[in-house]
Amino acid sequence: MKREILDDLRDTEILLVEDDIELRNLIERNIRRHTKAIYTASEGKKALRIFREKAPHVIITDLELPKMSGLEFIKEVRVMNPRVAIIVITAYGTEENFADSYDLGACSILKKPIDLDELFMILLANSPKKITKTTVSLGKLLSYNPVEMMLYYKGIPIVLTKKENQILSLLLQYKGGVVSYDEFQTLIWGDTPMTLDTLRMHINSIRKKSHQNIIRNLSGVGYKLTME
C-alpha cells in the first residue's frame, strides 16, 4: 500500500490488545510508523485501563484473551464509548463469535493469519481524518475511492476484502463496459486458476455488503457495473 495513503493515519491513536507476543509485535511494528500512537496490552483488564486513560480512535482486539475475554472487554468498552471503532481478530471464526462481535458493534472481523493490507484499509476507513480525495459515484448513494480502495454508502465506509476491491476496481476501469471471465482470470487471479463459482461468490459478497445489485451478470460473457 502506498505510503502517501497511509499518511492519512498520522493523527490516529490505536489500542492493540493481543496476547500472542509475536503477532502483537508484528502489528505494532507495521502500524507505529504511520500513526500518532499505538498502545498495546496482552490482556483485557490492562487494555481497559489504557482505554480510559488514552481514549484511542480505534481498538484492535483478539477474542481469546487471558483474565477477560475479548467479548467481555468489548462490552466494557461499549459502556464507556458506544461509537469507538473496534476491529476483532481471531483464530476461531465461529458463527457465534461473528454474531456476538457484530452485535457489540465491531466494524470488522479479521481471521488469523492477519492480512496487513486489509487491516490498513479498515484503519483508514476509521481514522479521524476526513476523506477529501476524489471518489467515483456509483449511484444509489454509493461511491468508491479507487486510491484508498474503499466503498462508501452515504459516506459510511463498507469494508471489502482485497479480492473484492480488485474486482470492483477492475469493473470501474471498464466504465460500465463488460469485463469477461477471461479478463478476471488474467488481470486478478493471474496464474491461480479461477472458477466461475469463486468469482460469483466474490461478486455476491460485494452486492450483499453494498445492499444493492450494483454488478450485473451477462450469462456466458462476464460482469459489468450498473452505475445507475
C-alpha atoms as an extended CHARMM CRD file, in Angstrom:
* protein
*
       228  EXT
         1         1  MET       CA              0.0000000000        0.0000000000        0.0000000000  PROA      1               0.0000000000
         2         2  LYS       CA              1.3370000000        3.4450000000       -0.9670000000  PROA      2               0.0000000000
         3         3  ARG       CA              2.9370000000        5.4500000000        1.8320000000  PROA      3               0.0000000000
         4         4  GLU       CA              1.0570000000        8.6460000000        0.9350000000  PROA      4               0.0000000000
         5         5  ILE       CA             -2.2320000000        6.8370000000        1.5820000000  PROA      5               0.0000000000
         6         6  LEU       CA             -1.0420000000        5.5670000000        4.9440000000  PROA      6               0.0000000000
         7         7  ASP       CA             -0.1170000000        9.1410000000        5.8880000000  PROA      7               0.0000000000
         8         8  ASP       CA             -3.8730000000        9.6200000000        6.4450000000  PROA      8               0.0000000000
         9         9  LEU       CA             -3.3580000000        7.6370000000        9.6700000000  PROA      9               0.0000000000
        10        10  ARG       CA             -0.8880000000       10.1040000000       11.1330000000  PROA      10              0.0000000000
        11        11  ASP       CA             -3.4860000000       11.5910000000       13.5230000000  PROA      11              0.0000000000
        12        12  THR       CA             -4.8650000000        8.1940000000       14.5700000000  PROA      12              0.0000000000
        13        13  GLU       CA             -4.3260000000        6.6120000000       18.0020000000  PROA      13              0.0000000000
        14        14  ILE       CA             -4.7870000000        2.8520000000       18.2510000000  PROA      14              0.0000000000
        15        15  LEU       CA             -5.1220000000        0.3660000000       21.1000000000  PROA      15              0.0000000000
        16        16  LEU       CA             -3.9190000000       -3.1560000000       20.2260000000  PROA      16              0.0000000000
        17        17  VAL       CA             -4.9670000000       -5.9970000000       22.5480000000  PROA      17              0.0000000000
        18        18  GLU       CA             -3.2840000000       -9.3170000000       21.7230000000  PROA      18              0.0000000000
        19        19  ASP       CA             -1.6700000000      -11.9360000000       23.9810000000  PROA      19              0.0000000000
        20        20  ASP       CA              0.3840000000      -13.5350000000       21.1750000000  PROA      20              0.0000000000
        21        21  ILE       CA              3.6010000000      -11.5580000000       21.5310000000  PROA      21              0.0000000000
        22        22  GLU       CA              4.8540000000      -12.3220000000       18.0140000000  PROA      22              0.0000000000
        23        23  LEU       CA              1.6310000000      -11.1880000000       16.3610000000  PROA      23              0.0000000000
        24        24  ARG       CA              1.3740000000       -8.1650000000       18.6660000000  PROA      24              0.0000000000
        25        25  ASN       CA              4.9150000000       -7.1040000000       17.7750000000  PROA      25              0.0000000000
        26        26  LEU       CA              4.2940000000       -7.6700000000       14.0590000000  PROA      26              0.0000000000
        27        27  ILE       CA              1.1830000000       -5.5000000000       14.0010000000  PROA      27              0.0000000000
        28        28  GLU       CA              2.7190000000       -2.8260000000       16.2390000000  PROA      28              0.0000000000
        29        29  ARG       CA              5.8940000000       -2.6330000000       14.1570000000  PROA      29              0.0000000000
        30        30  ASN       CA              3.9850000000       -2.1340000000       10.9120000000  PROA      30              0.0000000000
        31        31  ILE       CA              1.4460000000        0.3500000000       12.2910000000  PROA      31              0.0000000000
        32        32  ARG       CA              3.5720000000        2.5010000000       14.6060000000  PROA      32              0.0000000000
        33        33  ARG       CA              5.4220000000        4.4500000000       11.9090000000  PROA      33              0.0000000000
        34        34  HSD       CA              2.1760000000        5.5450000000       10.2370000000  PROA      34              0.0000000000
        35        35  THR       CA              0.1280000000        6.5910000000       13.2810000000  PROA      35              0.0000000000
        36        36  LYS       CA              0.2030000000        9.1840000000       16.0240000000  PROA      36              0.0000000000
        37        37  ALA       CA              0.3710000000        6.4780000000       18.7010000000  PROA      37              0.0000000000
        38        38  ILE       CA             -0.2570000000        2.7830000000       19.2680000000  PROA      38              0.0000000000
        39        39  TYR       CA             -0.8210000000        1.4280000000       22.7800000000  PROA      39              0.0000000000
        40        40  THR       CA             -0.5540000000       -2.3030000000       23.4690000000  PROA      40              0.0000000000
        41        41  ALA       CA             -1.8640000000       -4.7360000000       26.0530000000  PROA      41              0.0000000000
        42        42  SER       CA             -1.7630000000       -8.5190000000       26.3960000000  PROA      42              0.0000000000
        43        43  GLU       CA             -4.9940000000       -8.8470000000       28.3830000000  PROA      43              0.0000000000
        44        44  GLY       CA             -8.3580000000       -7.1520000000       28.7660000000  PROA      44              0.0000000000
        45        45  LYS       CA             -8.0840000000       -5.5380000000       32.2030000000  PROA      45              0.0000000000
        46        46  LYS       CA             -4.9000000000       -3.6730000000       31.3280000000  PROA      46              0.0000000000
        47        47  ALA       CA             -6.4620000000       -2.7090000000       27.9830000000  PROA      47              0.0000000000
        48        48  LEU       CA             -9.4380000000       -1.1540000000       29.7940000000  PROA      48              0.0000000000
        49        49  ARG       CA             -7.1090000000        0.9780000000       31.9090000000  PROA      49              0.0000000000
        50        50  ILE       CA             -5.3220000000        2.1760000000       28.7910000000  PROA      50              0.0000000000
        51        51  PHE       CA             -8.6200000000        2.8930000000       27.0450000000  PROA      51              0.0000000000
        52        52  ARG       CA             -9.8660000000        5.0130000000       29.9510000000  PROA      52              0.0000000000
        53        53  GLU       CA             -6.6250000000        6.9840000000       30.0480000000  PROA      53              0.0000000000
        54        54  LYS       CA             -5.8100000000        7.4020000000       26.3300000000  PROA      54              0.0000000000
        55        55  ALA       CA             -9.2390000000        7.2530000000       24.5780000000  PROA      55              0.0000000000
        56        56  PRO       CA             -7.8410000000        5.9090000000       21.2710000000  PROA      56              0.0000000000
        57        57  HSD       CA             -9.7190000000        6.2700000000       17.9920000000  PROA      57              0.0000000000
        58        58  VAL       CA             -9.5520000000        2.5630000000       17.0830000000  PROA      58              0.0000000000
        59        59  ILE       CA             -9.2770000000       -0.6970000000       19.0450000000  PROA      59              0.0000000000
        60        60  ILE       CA             -7.8330000000       -3.8930000000       17.5820000000  PROA      60              0.0000000000
        61        61  THR       CA             -8.5430000000       -6.8420000000       19.8650000000  PROA      61              0.0000000000
        62        62  ASP       CA             -8.2560000000      -10.6130000000       19.8890000000  PROA      62              0.0000000000
        63        63  LEU       CA            -11.2120000000      -12.5910000000       21.2530000000  PROA      63              0.0000000000
        64        64  GLU       CA             -9.1470000000      -15.1810000000       23.1310000000  PROA      64              0.0000000000
        65        65  LEU       CA             -7.5300000000      -13.1990000000       25.9540000000  PROA      65              0.0000000000
        66        66  PRO       CA             -6.4050000000      -14.0980000000       29.4940000000  PROA      66              0.0000000000
        67        67  LYS       CA             -8.2820000000      -12.7970000000       32.5780000000  PROA      67              0.0000000000
        68        68  MET       CA            -11.0650000000      -11.2520000000       30.4760000000  PROA      68              0.0000000000
        69        69  SER       CA            -12.3210000000      -12.4720000000       27.0940000000  PROA      69              0.0000000000
        70        70  GLY       CA            -12.2910000000      -10.1710000000       24.1010000000  PROA      70              0.0000000000
        71        71  LEU       CA            -16.0840000000      -10.0640000000       24.0610000000  PROA      71              0.0000000000
        72        72  GLU       CA            -16.1820000000       -9.1000000000       27.7540000000  PROA      72              0.0000000000
        73        73  PHE       CA            -13.6010000000       -6.4140000000       27.0610000000  PROA      73              0.0000000000
        74        74  ILE       CA            -15.6840000000       -5.0250000000       24.1710000000  PROA      74              0.0000000000
        75        75  LYS       CA            -18.8060000000       -4.9590000000       26.3650000000  PROA      75              0.0000000000
        76        76  GLU       CA            -16.9430000000       -2.8670000000       28.9620000000  PROA      76              0.0000000000
        77        77  VAL       CA            -15.6640000000       -0.5180000000       26.2660000000  PROA      77              0.0000000000
        78        78  ARG       CA            -19.1550000000       -0.0670000000       24.8420000000  PROA      78              0.0000000000
        79        79  VAL       CA            -20.4040000000        1.1230000000       28.2390000000  PROA      79              0.0000000000
        80        80  MET       CA            -17.8000000000        3.8880000000       28.1470000000  PROA      80              0.0000000000
        81        81  ASN       CA            -17.9560000000        4.6540000000       24.4210000000  PROA      81              0.0000000000
        82        82  PRO       CA            -20.6820000000        3.2500000000       22.1380000000  PROA      82              0.0000000000
        83        83  ARG       CA            -19.0690000000        4.5850000000       18.9630000000  PROA      83              0.0000000000
        84        84  VAL       CA            -15.3270000000        3.8470000000       19.0860000000  PROA      84              0.0000000000
        85        85  ALA       CA            -14.2360000000        1.6950000000       16.1300000000  PROA      85              0.0000000000
        86        86  ILE       CA            -13.4030000000       -1.8920000000       17.1270000000  PROA      86              0.0000000000
        87        87  ILE       CA            -11.6410000000       -4.4060000000       14.8830000000  PROA      87              0.0000000000
        88        88  VAL       CA            -11.7770000000       -8.0270000000       16.0530000000  PROA      88              0.0000000000
        89        89  ILE       CA             -9.0250000000      -10.5070000000       15.1720000000  PROA      89              0.0000000000
        90        90  THR       CA             -9.4650000000      -14.2070000000       15.8710000000  PROA      90              0.0000000000
        91        91  ALA       CA             -8.1680000000      -17.6520000000       15.0250000000  PROA      91              0.0000000000
        92        92  TYR       CA            -11.5750000000      -19.1220000000       15.8330000000  PROA      92              0.0000000000
        93        93  GLY       CA            -14.0240000000      -17.5840000000       13.3860000000  PROA      93              0.0000000000
        94        94  THR       CA            -17.1780000000      -19.3430000000       14.5270000000  PROA      94              0.0000000000
        95        95  GLU       CA            -20.6070000000      -18.1250000000       13.5040000000  PROA      95              0.0000000000
        96        96  GLU       CA            -21.3530000000      -17.3800000000       17.1660000000  PROA      96              0.0000000000
        97        97  ASN       CA            -18.2010000000      -15.2530000000       17.5370000000  PROA      97              0.0000000000
        98        98  PHE       CA            -19.0690000000      -13.3210000000       14.3830000000  PROA      98              0.0000000000
        99        99  ALA       CA            -22.6330000000      -12.6910000000       15.5490000000  PROA      99              0.0000000000
       100       100  ASP       CA            -21.5860000000      -11.6310000000       19.0480000000  PROA      100             0.0000000000
       101       101  SER       CA            -18.8660000000       -9.3230000000       17.7130000000  PROA      101             0.0000000000
       102       102  TYR       CA            -21.2140000000       -7.5590000000       15.3080000000  PROA      102             0.0000000000
       103       103  ASP       CA            -23.9170000000       -7.3090000000       17.9580000000  PROA      103             0.0000000000
       104       104  LEU       CA            -21.3950000000       -5.3900000000       20.0590000000  PROA      104             0.0000000000
       105       105  GLY       CA            -20.6440000000       -3.0560000000       17.1700000000  PROA      105             0.0000000000
       106       106  ALA       CA            -17.3650000000       -4.4120000000       15.8060000000  PROA      106             0.0000000000
       107       107  CYS       CA            -16.7130000000       -2.6730000000       12.4820000000  PROA      107             0.0000000000
       108       108  SER       CA            -14.8180000000       -5.6660000000       11.0950000000  PROA      108             0.0000000000
       109       109  ILE       CA            -13.5970000000       -9.1650000000       11.9310000000  PROA      109             0.0000000000
       110       110  LEU       CA            -10.2700000000      -10.4740000000       10.6100000000  PROA      110             0.0000000000
       111       111  LYS       CA             -9.2560000000      -14.1060000000       10.7920000000  PROA      111             0.0000000000
       112       112  LYS       CA             -5.6700000000      -15.0700000000       11.5730000000  PROA      112             0.0000000000
       113       113  PRO       CA             -3.2090000000      -15.0270000000        9.9070000000  PROA      113             0.0000000000
       114       114  ILE       CA             -3.7960000000      -11.2840000000        9.5160000000  PROA      114             0.0000000000
       115       115  ASP       CA             -3.5970000000       -9.6460000000        6.0930000000  PROA      115             0.0000000000
       116       116  LEU       CA             -1.8550000000       -6.3560000000        6.9440000000  PROA      116             0.0000000000
       117       117  ASP       CA             -3.0980000000       -4.6020000000        3.7880000000  PROA      117             0.0000000000
       118       118  GLU       CA             -6.6800000000       -5.4450000000        4.7320000000  PROA      118             0.0000000000
       119       119  LEU       CA             -6.0580000000       -4.2230000000        8.2770000000  PROA      119             0.0000000000
       120       120  PHE       CA             -4.6600000000       -0.9300000000        6.9590000000  PROA      120             0.0000000000
       121       121  MET       CA             -7.7270000000       -0.4210000000        4.7520000000  PROA      121             0.0000000000
       122       122  ILE       CA            -10.0130000000       -0.8490000000        7.7510000000  PROA      122             0.0000000000
       123       123  LEU       CA             -7.8920000000        1.5360000000        9.8340000000  PROA      123             0.0000000000
       124       124  LEU       CA             -8.0330000000        4.1350000000        7.0580000000  PROA      124             0.0000000000
       125       125  ALA       CA            -11.8150000000        3.8320000000        6.9530000000  PROA      125             0.0000000000
       126       126  ASN       CA            -11.9920000000        4.5280000000       10.6730000000  PROA      126             0.0000000000
       127       127  SER       CA             -9.3000000000        7.1910000000       11.0370000000  PROA      127             0.0000000000
       128       128  PRO       CA            -10.2850000000       10.6630000000       12.3020000000  PROA      128             0.0000000000
       129       129  LYS       CA             -9.0140000000       12.3080000000        9.1300000000  PROA      129             0.0000000000
       130       130  LYS       CA            -11.8580000000       13.4420000000        6.9090000000  PROA      130             0.0000000000
       131       131  ILE       CA            -11.7270000000       11.8500000000        3.4840000000  PROA      131             0.0000000000
       132       132  THR       CA            -11.1850000000       14.5270000000        0.8570000000  PROA      132             0.0000000000
       133       133  LYS       CA             -9.8660000000       12.5660000000       -2.1210000000  PROA      133             0.0000000000
       134       134  THR       CA            -11.9990000000       12.3060000000       -5.2520000000  PROA      134             0.0000000000
       135       135  THR       CA            -14.4920000000        9.4690000000       -5.2750000000  PROA      135             0.0000000000
       136       136  VAL       CA            -16.4150000000        7.8650000000       -8.1260000000  PROA      136             0.0000000000
       137       137  SER       CA            -20.1990000000        7.8890000000       -7.8530000000  PROA      137             0.0000000000
       138       138  LEU       CA            -21.8510000000        4.5080000000       -8.3740000000  PROA      138             0.0000000000
       139       139  GLY       CA            -25.3490000000        5.9370000000       -7.9680000000  PROA      139             0.0000000000
       140       140  LYS       CA            -27.8620000000        4.9970000000       -5.2710000000  PROA      140             0.0000000000
       141       141  LEU       CA            -25.7850000000        6.8920000000       -2.6420000000  PROA      141             0.0000000000
       142       142  LEU       CA            -22.7880000000        4.6330000000       -3.2890000000  PROA      142             0.0000000000
       143       143  SER       CA            -19.3110000000        5.8920000000       -4.1200000000  PROA      143             0.0000000000
       144       144  TYR       CA            -15.8740000000        4.3380000000       -4.4720000000  PROA      144             0.0000000000
       145       145  ASN       CA            -12.4300000000        5.7750000000       -3.8350000000  PROA      145             0.0000000000
       146       146  PRO       CA            -10.0270000000        3.8930000000       -6.1470000000  PROA      146             0.0000000000
       147       147  VAL       CA             -6.9480000000        5.3920000000       -4.4740000000  PROA      147             0.0000000000
       148       148  GLU       CA             -7.9010000000        4.2210000000       -0.9940000000  PROA      148             0.0000000000
       149       149  MET       CA             -9.7740000000        1.2090000000       -2.4240000000  PROA      149             0.0000000000
       150       150  MET       CA            -12.7920000000        1.9220000000       -0.2280000000  PROA      150             0.0000000000
       151       151  LEU       CA            -16.5240000000        1.6790000000       -0.9500000000  PROA      151             0.0000000000
       152       152  TYR       CA            -18.8940000000        4.1620000000        0.7540000000  PROA      152             0.0000000000
       153       153  TYR       CA            -22.6420000000        4.3130000000        1.3270000000  PROA      153             0.0000000000
       154       154  LYS       CA            -23.8540000000        7.7770000000        2.3700000000  PROA      154             0.0000000000
       155       155  GLY       CA            -20.2220000000        8.4960000000        3.2750000000  PROA      155             0.0000000000
       156       156  ILE       CA            -20.0410000000        5.4750000000        5.5900000000  PROA      156             0.0000000000
       157       157  PRO       CA            -17.2290000000        3.0430000000        4.6720000000  PROA      157             0.0000000000
       158       158  ILE       CA            -18.0290000000       -0.5060000000        3.6060000000  PROA      158             0.0000000000
       159       159  VAL       CA            -15.0080000000       -2.7370000000        4.1390000000  PROA      159             0.0000000000
       160       160  LEU       CA            -14.2330000000       -5.0600000000        1.2390000000  PROA      160             0.0000000000
       161       161  THR       CA            -11.6700000000       -7.8380000000        1.0740000000  PROA      161             0.0000000000
       162       162  LYS       CA             -8.5820000000       -7.4340000000       -1.0960000000  PROA      162             0.0000000000
       163       163  LYS       CA            -10.0760000000       -9.6140000000       -3.8510000000  PROA      163             0.0000000000
       164       164  GLU       CA            -13.4020000000       -7.7360000000       -3.7310000000  PROA      164             0.0000000000
       165       165  ASN       CA            -11.5390000000       -4.4360000000       -4.0940000000  PROA      165             0.0000000000
       166       166  GLN       CA             -9.6210000000       -5.7830000000       -7.0730000000  PROA      166             0.0000000000
       167       167  ILE       CA            -12.8630000000       -6.8620000000       -8.7430000000  PROA      167             0.0000000000
       168       168  LEU       CA            -14.6050000000       -3.5310000000       -8.1360000000  PROA      168             0.0000000000
       169       169  SER       CA            -11.5550000000       -1.5390000000       -9.2990000000  PROA      169             0.0000000000
       170       170  LEU       CA            -11.3670000000       -3.5920000000      -12.4950000000  PROA      170             0.0000000000
       171       171  LEU       CA            -15.0870000000       -3.1080000000      -13.2080000000  PROA      171             0.0000000000
       172       172  LEU       CA            -14.6470000000        0.6550000000      -12.7050000000  PROA      172             0.0000000000
       173       173  GLN       CA            -11.7870000000        0.7520000000      -15.1910000000  PROA      173             0.0000000000
       174       174  TYR       CA            -14.2060000000       -0.5100000000      -17.8420000000  PROA      174             0.0000000000
       175       175  LYS       CA            -16.6370000000        2.3620000000      -17.0420000000  PROA      175             0.0000000000
       176       176  GLY       CA            -19.7830000000        0.2780000000      -17.3000000000  PROA      176             0.0000000000
       177       177  GLY       CA            -18.4190000000       -1.9990000000      -20.0070000000  PROA      177             0.0000000000
       178       178  VAL       CA            -18.3610000000       -5.7820000000      -19.6850000000  PROA      178             0.0000000000
       179       179  VAL       CA            -15.3790000000       -7.4980000000      -18.0600000000  PROA      179             0.0000000000
       180       180  SER       CA            -15.1160000000      -11.0210000000      -19.4440000000  PROA      180             0.0000000000
       181       181  TYR       CA            -14.3960000000      -14.1020000000      -17.3750000000  PROA      181             0.0000000000
       182       182  ASP       CA            -11.0240000000      -14.4300000000      -19.1230000000  PROA      182             0.0000000000
       183       183  GLU       CA            -10.1230000000      -10.8570000000      -18.1390000000  PROA      183             0.0000000000
       184       184  PHE       CA            -10.9640000000      -11.5530000000      -14.4790000000  PROA      184             0.0000000000
       185       185  GLN       CA             -8.7380000000      -14.6240000000      -14.6780000000  PROA      185             0.0000000000
       186       186  THR       CA             -5.8140000000      -12.8160000000      -16.3150000000  PROA      186             0.0000000000
       187       187  LEU       CA             -5.9390000000       -9.4520000000      -14.5250000000  PROA      187             0.0000000000
       188       188  ILE       CA             -6.8810000000      -10.5700000000      -10.9840000000  PROA      188             0.0000000000
       189       189  TRP       CA             -6.2180000000      -14.2760000000      -10.4860000000  PROA      189             0.0000000000
       190       190  GLY       CA             -3.1970000000      -14.4540000000      -12.8020000000  PROA      190             0.0000000000
       191       191  ASP       CA             -1.5970000000      -17.8980000000      -12.6930000000  PROA      191             0.0000000000
       192       192  THR       CA             -4.0030000000      -19.1280000000       -9.9880000000  PROA      192             0.0000000000
       193       193  PRO       CA             -6.9810000000      -20.9720000000      -11.5160000000  PROA      193             0.0000000000
       194       194  MET       CA            -10.2880000000      -19.1140000000      -11.1120000000  PROA      194             0.0000000000
       195       195  THR       CA            -13.6190000000      -20.9470000000      -11.1310000000  PROA      195             0.0000000000
       196       196  LEU       CA            -16.8670000000      -19.2270000000      -12.0670000000  PROA      196             0.0000000000
       197       197  ASP       CA            -18.2860000000      -20.2210000000       -8.6810000000  PROA      197             0.0000000000
       198       198  THR       CA            -15.3990000000      -18.4540000000       -6.9210000000  PROA      198             0.0000000000
       199       199  LEU       CA            -15.8950000000      -15.2940000000       -8.9790000000  PROA      199             0.0000000000
       200       200  ARG       CA            -19.6540000000      -15.4180000000       -8.3580000000  PROA      200             0.0000000000
       201       201  MET       CA            -19.0480000000      -15.7660000000       -4.6050000000  PROA      201             0.0000000000
       202       202  HSD       CA            -16.9510000000      -12.5660000000       -4.5230000000  PROA      202             0.0000000000
       203       203  ILE       CA            -19.4570000000      -10.6760000000       -6.6970000000  PROA      203             0.0000000000
       204       204  ASN       CA            -22.3390000000      -11.7180000000       -4.4510000000  PROA      204             0.0000000000
       205       205  SER       CA            -20.3690000000      -10.6050000000       -1.3970000000  PROA      205             0.0000000000
       206       206  ILE       CA            -19.9400000000       -7.1130000000       -2.8950000000  PROA      206             0.0000000000
       207       207  ARG       CA            -23.6840000000       -6.9840000000       -3.6420000000  PROA      207             0.0000000000
       208       208  LYS       CA            -24.5280000000       -8.0710000000       -0.0990000000  PROA      208             0.0000000000
       209       209  LYS       CA            -22.1940000000       -5.5660000000        1.5520000000  PROA      209             0.0000000000
       210       210  SER       CA            -23.4600000000       -2.6840000000       -0.5830000000  PROA      210             0.0000000000
       211       211  HSD       CA            -27.0920000000       -3.7820000000       -0.0660000000  PROA      211             0.0000000000
       212       212  GLN       CA            -27.5890000000       -3.1830000000       -3.7850000000  PROA      212             0.0000000000
       213       213  ASN       CA            -27.2640000000       -5.1250000000       -7.0170000000  PROA      213             0.0000000000
       214       214  ILE       CA            -24.6180000000       -2.8240000000       -8.4710000000  PROA      214             0.0000000000
       215       215  ILE       CA            -22.9780000000       -5.5870000000      -10.5490000000  PROA      215             0.0000000000
       216       216  ARG       CA            -24.8780000000       -7.2160000000      -13.4060000000  PROA      216             0.0000000000
       217       217  ASN       CA            -24.1130000000      -10.6470000000      -14.8500000000  PROA      217             0.0000000000
       218       218  LEU       CA            -24.2170000000      -11.2330000000      -18.5920000000  PROA      218             0.0000000000
       219       219  SER       CA            -24.5990000000      -15.0040000000      -18.7780000000  PROA      219             0.0000000000
       220       220  GLY       CA            -21.7460000000      -16.6970000000      -20.5830000000  PROA      220             0.0000000000
       221       221  VAL       CA            -19.9100000000      -13.3740000000      -21.0670000000  PROA      221             0.0000000000
       222       222  GLY       CA            -18.9120000000      -11.6480000000      -17.7990000000  PROA      222             0.0000000000
       223       223  TYR       CA            -19.9390000000       -8.8430000000      -15.4290000000  PROA      223             0.0000000000
       224       224  LYS       CA            -20.4790000000       -5.0640000000      -15.5980000000  PROA      224             0.0000000000
       225       225  LEU       CA            -21.2900000000       -2.2360000000      -13.1780000000  PROA      225             0.0000000000
       226       226  THR       CA            -24.8460000000       -0.9480000000      -13.4380000000  PROA      226             0.0000000000
       227       227  MET       CA            -23.8120000000        2.5800000000      -12.2690000000  PROA      227             0.0000000000
       228       228  GLU       CA            -27.4150000000        3.8400000000      -12.2290000000  PROA      228             0.0000000000
